[in-house]
Amino acid sequence: MERPRPILFHFEQIDDTFEDLSVETLRTERERLTQPLLSRAGIVDLNRAFNVVYPSLSPKTKDAIGTYPNIDRKYLGIFLYALTDRTLEALGEKEHQKDPFHNIHTHSIYPITEGGLISQIAHSFLFDRLFNVRQLGPSTVYPIPTDHTRGEHSIFVTVDMVRTIQTLVNTQPYILAQTLRRDFQKGKIDVDSKNDEEIFEMATDLAVAMGMLHDIATPAGGDTFKFLLGLHEERDVTWMFSEEGRKALGKNVDEVVEILRSRGFDEHHLSYILRCIKGESDTVLGNLISTTGDELDVDRRGYTLLDSQVSGLLDREIPDPLLPEPMLNESLDLTMMALFIINYPISQELMQIYPQYAHPPTNSLNTSEDYRLNSEGKLVCARPDKLAWIAALRIWNIGSNYAGPMMLGLE
């Protein structure tokens, strides 16, 4: 079965007024549009905006968009572009400023705003370099088709980390606050003078720093050169922020350090960030970015989903109101996923019966909002079926490039 590549648009060339998409409607529902920690990081949740405006859309617009799996993806892309503009206007925000070659909009339903911590780090020289480092290899087609960059991947991971923290604050604020206080005290980070809200804000800033910096030392040529030269980005990022590295790299590292200091970070915070990135911290944030156990962390989940999206295994994200209820809240059919991944000839006939599995949207498998803390403060995923799908995708991707597990960070 031929898998279509995601459609790419030059939105600046599109002229569609969408008269039934009202800025005033969005403005009056401002509280429903925002979540404090996402806003702090500089993330807008278009899922919420879509839920606000969708009931008031004209039948003509709804019919033009369609419902899954019969979505007009080009029209939906145009609509989401217009929704982004009008949501940002309603919130009094600006989208992150970038040149046309640097795509920061890796989550089609989670755009980044100018001025948030994600945007501040993305503007730095060290991070900007990652927009020129391909995700897996030296080109967009080798070792497998992946035309995205480490910069895009890092933003994708960062958004998902913040979404998990925001979800835990919404669902388990007490146990999260107690667990974070214990975690930060282990890292010699001051928590005694902070209330729970300030603890959550600091956790968000730390998560953004980890997500944005975890691949900052990836060499040109991506995983191909890292594999061939025996480099290790988690180890090398520690050197970059050491006294020796800061002397060698000078103002480029100092620029990032100053951004972190503007959020109240000191050497203890930086040390904690680096330990989490290296997989040496058995804490909530540490296990999110680089697990000390067997769980698929946000980094591995992130590049599996994004690699699969850009190579055509998965579709781009589609707002939740357009997806069928079983795809959102029920256990996903692993047999169908196995057939989809290995692409047996019989799967082509089965896809006619189960079209929702033919090209599933990336967000239908994303577990970022499915995590909870158990009684011991450990992260537990409430949707292991999604993790199984992601694992199947990882196996497919591993089998599709010459370096196998080494290429995809399974060392």
Secondary structure, DSSP 8 states (H G I E B T S, - for coil): ----------GGG-----TTS-HHHHHHTHHHH--HHHHHHTB--HHHHHHHHGGGS-HHHHHHHEETTEE-HHHHHHHHHHHHHHHHHHHT--B----TT-----STTS-BBTTSHHHHHHTSHHHHGGGGSBSSSSSSSSSS----BHHHHHHHHHHHHHHHHHHHHHH-HHHHHHHHHHHHHHTT---TT--HHHHHHHHHHHHHHHHHHTTTT--TTHHHHHHHHT--HHHHHHHHTSHHHHHHHTHHHHHHHHHHHTTT--HHHHHHHHHHHTT---SHHHHHHS-SSSS--HHHHHHHHHHHHHTTSSB----GGGS-HHHHHS---HHHHHHHHHT-HHHHHHHHH-GGGSS-BGGGT--TTSEEE-TTS-EEES-HHHHHHHHHHHHHHHTTSTTGGGGGT--
